[in-house]
Amino acid sequence: MISPSGMAIAAMTVMLWLVWSDTVRARRPSQILYTVRIALFLVVSGIFILNAIRYPHYFAGTARVLAIVAALVGILGATYFGKRLVGRS
């Protein structure tokens, strides 16, 4: 089983890679792709917050900080893609 710290690091890696890949891409993806990314980022953030509240004994010290940072990266990433989606219209 992956520890909460490992899950948070893996989630942040994927989320930051998605944001980075969008910034360097010359052609913009479709609106549905932005919508799916927003939903995924918010779901991942919600799962980290829910698990930190529901299972506090798994999230002690560094794991709690990494989970909070991963949730913030997810919320900020969803905001970034939301602005890109609205900016397209």
Secondary structure as GFF3:
##gff-version 3
##sequence-region A 1 89
A	DSSP	alpha_helix	4	24	.	.	.	ID=ss1
A	DSSP	alpha_helix	31	54	.	.	.	ID=ss2
A	DSSP	alpha_helix	62	88	.	.	.	ID=ss3
###
